[in-house]
Every structure is written in C-alpha cells, then in structure tokens.
Amino acid sequence: MLLLFPALALGFEQMRKHATLASLIGAGLVLTTTAFADPYNPADRAIGGGLLGAGTGAVIGAIAGGGHGAGIGAAVGGGVGAVMGAATTPPRPYHRYYHHHVVRSY
C-alpha cells in the first residue's frame, strides 16, 4: 500500500519521528522526577507517584477511549498514584554511626 501512495509513507515517517521525540521527552521527565525525589519524604513520593500515574493513565485511557479517555485516565491515574506514593513511604533507616560521639583527649 505504501508503494502505491508515497505520500502516505512520508506521513508515517514524520509521525514516527514525532512519536519518538515525544517518548524521549516523556522518559526524560520521568527520570528527572524520580532522580530528585527523596524516597523517605511522603510529599515527594506523592508528587512522583501522581506524575507517573497521570502519565500512565493518560496513555491507557487514550488507547482505550480516545481523547476523553486520556483525560479521565490521567485524572484517575494521578489520584491513585499520589495516594499510593504517599502511602508506601518507607521509614528512614537508622544508622548507629550518626549518634556516635567522638571524645578526644589532648
């Protein structure tokens, strides 16, 4: 089919470039969000979980229901991701050497 309509082949190639660029930007934003988040802070985990949930929900909603499904999926995924991110915050580890007092004798 693409051999019969070379204009379609150009359109597919341009669309593939846009999709690749958009997925690279999205992956970069996810990595940036997770790189600067404190894993022991519930607020940081809620923000990170909300962003990841919104992105995932938007993709699944767009596949399942089109434009309106993407908005609903982003809203639901963001809310669930934020709640789960805050709820699963682990406690800070206790390190003995933080409380070690050094006594020097001169």
Secondary structure, 3 states (H helix, E strand, C coil): CCCCCHHHHHHHHHHHHHHHHHHHHHHHHHHHHHHCCCCCCHHHHHHHHHHHHHHHHHHHHHHHHHHHHHHHHHHHHHHHHHHHHHHCCCCCCCCHHHHCCCCCCC
